[in-house]
Amino acid sequence: MDPTEYPDFYVEGVINENLRLTKASNHQRLELPLGSVAGIVVGGDAKPGIIRLRGQVNWNPAIDAKGLWEYSPDRVGARRSVELTK
């Protein structure tokens, strides 16, 4: 699947068994299991890298008064992508 239309996540690090992403626009941290990473495409020049997930990252306006991003694993293991900023 093509990368999400909300591409400004960056990798903050790996904490225990989780990958920690941060949304550049609102600084929200999002942790997801390392096992949810299906692949990594390294970016180059001005092009960001892409992390392919077994699951999806969606905006959920019901979580908070402002809304928050959340990770949802797919039951059948479909692959989705999150585009990273540099």
Secondary structure, 3 states (H helix, E strand, C coil): CCECCCCCEEEEEEECCEEEEEECCCCCEEEEEHHHEEEEECCECCECCEEEEECEEEEECCCCCCCEEEEECCCCCCEEEEEECC
